[in-house]
């Protein structure tokens, strides 16, 4: 069956409560995100300050480059499988994550997972923009020394020079997103390779400074993990990698809906995750290991590293690259999702572009620099929100692949009344709620209760299967499943 037109969907939903131009299924002509486009997406998501800091942080804690690489590789393979599954849902239906969620959660209940995912993305968007603004601020101060006087004045915990850099970056990102998903595709297609080239250049430059001699078997701390502790730390690297990418794994449908086939989804994810993600992590660790030889300490923040570079050419290229990289990851991982999620709440009044504008405003209001500078807030608030994503994913995958066998009715996803099989109980699937609540309590408890600190990195692995298993047994035989309504992509 062909993709329903906007006119057909307007007939099903004349009130506009479930439909706008951004939420309707993608047409064949719009499916331009081939394997390279999705690979570029992962290049942009990997090549940024946050992921550099993540890999470097594991090294500073004492993990060896080999162990970090192994842990991140295993974690990337798990994410690869998860993103292929959620990607197939996007390719099948041609719809973004909030709309796909209507199948499982109901036409109104879909706002529950969408808004949780959107809130996490908004917070991380602000934090990533702040991290990149540090590099931009250094860049501006290096060439406009008079701006240093702005550092003497602060507002809401950030000096005025920092405000200039932060607002400038926010404006650049908003401009790209307001030009639509095609602008996002073209930007990331350009940014990904450029960032890789510069990152490799930084790695080789640091290795040269270190005399091409770093240790592959020792970490950046005074002690080296061995035996069972070493195995545990590798597992922690796996858990943290999956936790870091759990957000994008949940809403990968936002991008896969533009893919021409499942094959393109698999190819893009295969090159972008196990291969590219692991390689970038390895270069980050090498730079950190080399910084010990060059500067006497492993530098966690790339802005710190660049501040020590006296060569203006290297400094400018490095700073500009990290700024460019963070713009890429923010758009991919933290901007697209809340834009669609907010649009789904009130399609008649909020478009994808308006959702993006709301995202920018909210990211400023939460003052992300204060969040980032408060480890307690990061640990408990963002940790709690992130722990909820595992159960959402487990329920979604079990519902679509195991219970429905990939069957769905695209038109029923846009019907705001009892005639829709996805209306359930007043628009909410209570079976999903029954499975979600206990699994979420468990995963959040593990994330925030100090007694379970050793298991905290594995909250996603606990919450996702518990929710999936519960939902399977609760919902089996109780769902109305119509013959597959396939959206043509060939």
N, C-alpha and C positions, 0 to 999 in steps of 0.2 A: 504494500500500500504506500502511496506517495505521502510526502510530508504535507500535513494540513496547512492551508494558507492562513494568513492573518485574518482574512475575511471569515473563513470557516470558524476560527477560534473565537472571533468576536461574536459570532452567532451563538456559540456555546456559552460565552461569558459576556453578555452585553453590558454588564456593570463594570467590567474592566478590573475586577478584584484579583484576577489571576493572570492577566495577559498584558504584556506590552511588547514593543519591538525587540527588546533585549532578551526576553524570556521565552520567546517562541522557538520551536525547533529550527536548527540551521538548515538552509537549503543546500542542494548539491553544489551550487556555484560558490558558496561561502566556505566550503571545506578545503581550505588551502594549507592547513597545518600538516605538512608531510613529516616524514621521519626526521629530517634535518631541523624543521621548525621546533619539534618537541625536544630534540637533542639540544638545540640552542636554549630552550626554556631551562633545561637542567644546568647548562653551562652558566646561565645568569643566576640561577638559584644557588649554585655551588660557589661561584667566584665572588665572595663578598667578605666584609670585615667580620661578620658574625661567625662564619664558618672557619675563617682563618683563626680567629680567637678560640673557637671550639677545639680544633685540632692542636693548636699551640698550647692550650690549657691542659690537655691530657698529657702532653710532653712535660710541661712544667711540674705536674703532679707526680711524675716519676715513670710514666709509661715510655717504653722504647719506641723508636720510629717503626720498627717491624710490627710490634704488637698493636700500635695505633692503626696502622695500615690494615692489618688483618681484621680488627674489630669493625672499622668503618666499612671495609669491603663486605663483610657478612651482613651488617646492618643495611647496606645499600642493596644487597640482593633481596632482602626481605621487603624493602620498600619497592623494589622493582616489581615483585609479584603483586603487592597491594595496589600499586598505581596502574598496573595492567588491568586488574579486575575493575577498579573504579573507572579507568579509562574506557574499558569496553562498554560500560553503562552509558557513558557520555557519547561514545560513537554510535551505540545502538539507538538511543533516543534523540540525540542531537540537541539535548537540553542541558542547562547549567545545573550545578549541584542542588540549589534550593528546589528546582522543579523535579529533578530525579528523586529527591527525598519525599515528594508527595506520594510516590508509590508505596513507600514503607510507612511513613508517619502520618499520611493523610494530607489533604489539600491545605488545611490550616496548621496541622501539627508539624508540617515541614519547617515552619519558622523556628521551631525549638532548636534542632541541630544547626540550622543555618545561622541563627543569631549568635549561638555560642561560638561557632567557628568564626563568624565575622568579628566578634569582640576580641578574640585572641589575635586575629589578623591586624585589627586596628592598633592594639597595644604594641605588637611587634613591629608594625609599620613605623610607629613613632620612635621606638627604640633604635631600629635600624637607620632611620633618617638621622637621628642624633649621633650615632656612631660615625656615619659618613660625614656629618657636618664637622666633626673634629678634624678630619683630614682636609676638608675644604677650608676650614678656619685657618689651619696652618699654612695652606697654600696662599690664601688671601693676605695673611700677615707677612709672609715671606716677600711678597711683591708690592704690598701696600702697607708699609710699616706704620703709617699714620693711624691705621685702624686699631693699633694696639691700645690707643687711649679709650676705645669703647670697652675694653676688658675691665676697666676700672668701675664700670657701672653694671648693675645686674637687675633683673626683673624676674620674679617667680623662680629664683634659683639658677638662672642662666645669665651669663654676662651678655652685653649687647652685641659683641662681635659674634658670639655663639648664636644669638637670635638671627643675625643677618644671614649666617651660613645655613641655619636650619630652615628659615622661611624661603630662601633661594632654592634649596633642594626640593622643598615641598612644592613650590611653584613649577619646577621643571617636571617633576613626576606627574603632577596634575595635568599639565599641558599634554604630555604623551598619552595618558589614559583617556582624556577627553576627546582625543581623536579616534578612539575606538580600538577594537581588538586587532585590526589590521596594522595599526600604528605600533601596537605592542609587539606583534610578530616581526615587523621590520626592524624595530629597535633591538630586540634581543638577538635577531639574526646577525646584526652588525656587532653588538657589544660582546657576545660570547667569545668569538675567536680573538678579538682585540685584547680582551682581558687575559686570555690564556697566554698569548704571546708575551705580554708584559710581565705576567706572573712568572713565567719560565725565565724571562730575562732577570727578574729580581732574584730568583733562586740561584741561577748561575753566577750572578754578581756577588751574592753573599758567600757562595761556595769558594769563589775566587779569593774573596777577602779572608776566608778561613783557611786558605792554603789547601783546599780540596780534601780536607781531613775532618770528618765528623764521625761520631759513634752511632752505629745502627742498633746497638743492643742495650744501650743505657739511656735513661730518661734525663730530664732536666733537673731532677731533685737530687738530694744527697744520697738517697737510697734507691735500690733497684728491686722491682717486684720479682719474686721467684715462686715456683711451685703453685700451690692452690691460690695464693694471693694474685699471682700473675694471671691465672685463668679467670679469676673473678674480675680483674680489671679489664680484661679483654671483653668479657660479657657486659661490663658496664659501658664500654665504648659502643658495643652493639646496641644496648638499650637506649643510650643517649642519642645515637644516630637515628634510630627509629622514632624516638620521641621528638627530635628536632624536625623530622620530615612528616610526622603524623598529620600535621595540619594540611599540607599540600596533598598527601595521599587521600585524605577525605574528600577534597573538592577538586580532584584532578579532572572530573567531568567538565569543569569550566573550560578546560583547554581541549580535551579529547573530543568534545562535541564538534570541533572544527577539523578533525582528522578525517581523511577520505576513507580510511579502512582500519580494521583492527591491526593489520600488519604494520601500518605506520606507527601505531601506538606502541607496539612491541619493539620495533627497531629504534624509535626515538628514546624509549625508556632504557633499553639495553645499553646503548652507547652513553646515555646521559647519566645513568646511576652507577652500576657496578664499575664501569670503566672510568668515566669522567670524574665522578664524585670522589672515588678513591684516589685518583691521580692528583686532584687538587689538594686533598688532605695531606698526601705525601709531600707535595711541594711546600705546604705550610709548615710541616714538621721539620723539613730540611732547613728552611729559613730560620726557624727557631733554634735548631741545633747549631747552625752556623753562627747565630748571634751570640751564643755562649763563648765561642772562640774569639769572636771579633770584639764584643763589648763586655764580656765577662758575666753576662746574665742573659737568660732567655726572655725575650720581650714578648709579652702577651698581646699588646695592642700594636697593630701595624703603624698607627700614627706616631707612637713612641719611637718605633724603629726608624721611620722616615725623618723624624725630627733630628736624629743623630747623623743623618746623611749630609755631608758637606757639599757633595756634588749637586749643583742646582738642576742639571738635566735629569739625573736619577730621581731627585726629590720631586720635581714637577711631574714626571711621568708616573712615578709610583703613587703620589697623592691623587692625581687626576684619575688614575685607574681604579683605586679603591672607592672613590666617589662614584665613578661611572658604574662600577660593579654593584654598589649598594642600590643605586637607582634601578638596576636590572632586577635584583632579587626582590626589592620592595614591590615593584609592579607585578611580578610573577606570583610571589608567595603571599603578599600582604595587602595588595590593592584590589586586584581583580575579584577576590573572594567577597570582601565586604560590599563592594559595589553591586554585585549580583544579589547578595544576601539582603541588603537594604532595599533593593528594588523589588524583591519578592514580597516584602512586608506590605507595600502599598504601590503596586505596579502602575496604577492610574496617576500617581503623583510623583513617583521616584523612578527615574530612568537609571541606566548604568552610569551615565556621566554625573547625574545628580548624586547618586550613591557614592561616587568617587570624591565629590566635593565634600559631602558629609564626613567621609572617612578622614580627609585632611583636617577638617575643623576639629573633629573629636580627638585626633592624634595630637593636636596642639593643646587642647584643653586638659588632657591627662598629664601634661608636662612630663614626657617620657624620660628626660634626664634625671628627674627625681626618682622615677621607678628604677632606672638602671643603677643609680647610685645607692639604692636600698636593697641589699641582698635579701633581706627578709621579705620584702614585697615580691621580688622576682621569684623567690623560692615558693612562697605560699599562694600568692594570687595567680600568677601565670602558671605555676605548677599545678594548681587545682584546676584551672581551666583546661590545661593541656591533658590532664588525666581523664577528662570527660570525652575526649575525642576517640579513645580506644573503643569504649562501648558503642558509640555512634557507628564506628566503622564495622564492628563485628555484626551488629544488627542489620546494617545495610547490605553487607555481602551475603549473609545467610538468607535474608529475605529474597534478594534478587536472583542469586544463582542456585541455591539449594531448594528453596520452597517454590519459587515461581519458574525456575528453569529458564530464566531470561525472557519470560513472557510479560507483556505489558500492553496497555491500550493508551496510546498517546492522547487521544481525544478526552478520555476520562480524567487525564491529568489537568485539564483546563475547565472542568465543569464544577462550578461552585454550589452544588446542591446535591440532594439525596440520590439523584440519578447516576452520579459517579460512583464507581466501585471503590474509589479511594476516599469517599466521604466518611466511611467508618462510623464512629460515634461523634456526630456533630463536627466532623472534619478532622478528628484526631484518632489515630490508631492506639487504643488503650493497651493492646497486647505489646506494642513496642515500649510503651511507658513502663509496663510491669517488668519487662526484661531490663530496661535501662536503669531504673532507680536503684535496685540492689547492687548491680555491677558498678554503677557510678560511685556509690557510697564506698565500696571496697577499694576501687582504684584511687579515689580522692583521699581516702584514709591512709593508704600506703604512701601517697605523695606528701602528706602534710604532718603525719604523726611521727615524732622523732624516733619512737621505738622501732618503727619499720624502716629506718633510714637506709639500711643495707639493701632493702628491696625497692626503694624509691625509684631507681632508674628503670625498673621493669614494670611500672604501673600500666603502661600500654599493653604489654604482653599478658597481664593478668585481667585487665578490664575487657579487652576485645573478645577473647575466647569465652569468658564467663557470660557476657551479654549475648554472644552469638549462640551458645549452647542453650541458654535459657529461652531465647526467642524461638529457636527451632522447635523445642518441645511444647512451648506455650501456643505457638501459632500454627503448628502443623495441622492441616485439615480444616482450618478455620478461615482461610482466605479465599476470596472470590478471585479466580484467575481466568481471564478471557484469552482467546487465541492471540498469538503474537501479532502486534500491529507494527510491522517493520517500516522504518524510515529508509527510503532508498538512498544509497550513497554512490552507486555505480553509474 
